[in-house]
């Protein structure tokens, strides 16, 4: 399907690229990096050994992680990769 000046399949490529970018961002956010801490980075409470072994690179205790997960802010779901507005900013 042709879409103006875009070549065939350009819209599908944009959708696939947006999905790939978002999946990569989510995977990076979910994978802890580096060494596990023995005490929480926010409240200084000890992090249980079982949690450190289950999640290598963990930095927060369970309570602080649950609080952070509860304050999730959704991003806009608009594909701006090909829009003219994104090129103007």
Long-range contacts (C-beta under 8 A, 24 or more apart in sequence): 10-82, 14-79, 14-81, 14-82, 15-79, 17-81, 18-79, 18-81, 31-57, 32-56, 32-57, 32-58, 32-59, 33-57, 40-64
